[in-house]
Amino acid sequence: MRPLTYDEIDTIWQKKADMELEEAPQLVEKMSKAQPYALSYLMAAGNELLIPSEREVIFFMGVLIWYVIDFLDIELYEITLDYLLENEEKNYKMLEYLAGEPDSEFMKTVEKIMERYNQSVFLRYVIERIMEEPKKDIEIIDNHLGMIVIYLKTFLDCIDSLT
């Protein structure tokens, strides 16, 4: 998929970021028909590791990621559960590698990864939105932030490679 720009992501994201509660079921229903396994993945992500508010963030932001792709009418093949889990495993390995990096090299390595990542703007945008959640009184435990990002990056990886 072509790299999306910050402006196009933001313009589309903001259309639904503050949606009324009544709008959510319609959007989720549409996604469930187009990407049933991805929706299930987002609903189950972090089930045993994260607190409910963090799982809600993953679900809501995952649906918004999909909404951006759908709004842009980008053709996306159906994402299978196996493909999601395969990409999740790759991201866990990347996280383990980063955990072993010396503090002095950590940020340099992260920047190198982001430079090579096709959807780095989209991922940075999502991370910015996650960082805003505590300001909205949505609880996110500091050491859980990486896991939230891993689940959403996994979904974004699948989207990027299947368009």
C-alpha positions, 0 to 999 in steps of 0.5 A, a space after each residue: 500500500 502506498 504510504 498514507 500522509 498525516 493530513 489524509 489520515 487525520 482528516 478521515 480519523 477525525 470524522 469518526 474519532 468523536 462519533 456518537 455512541 449510536 454510530 459505533 454499531 453500524 461501523 463495527 457491523 460493516 467491519 465485521 462483514 469485511 474483516 471478521 477475523 481482524 475484528 475478532 483479533 482486535 476484540 481479543 487482543 490483550 485479553 489476559 494481559 491488559 486492563 479493560 480500558 486498554 483493550 477498549 483503546 485497541 479495539 476502538 483504534 483498530 476500527 478507526 485504522 480500518 475505517 481510514 482504509 475503507 474510507 479511502 476505498 483501498 482494496 484490502 484482502 480478507 485478513 486471516 487469523 493465521 496471518 494476524 498471529 504470524 505478524 504478531 509473532 514477528 512483532 513480539 520478536 522485534 520487541 524482544 530484540 529491542 528489549 535487549 538493546 542497550 539504552 544508548 542504542 535503543 532510540 537509534 534502533 527504533 528510528 531505523 525501524 521506523 525509517 524502513 516501515 512503509 506506514 511509519 506516518 500512520 503508526 506514529 499517528 496511532 501512537 500519538 492518539 494512544 498518548 492522548 487517551 490518559 488526557 481523556 481519563 482513559 486509564 493506560 498503565 505505562 508499561 502496557 503502552 508497548 503491548 497496545 502498540 504491538 497489537 495495533 502495529 500487527 493489524 496495520 502490518 497486515 493491512 499494509 501487506 494485503 492491499 
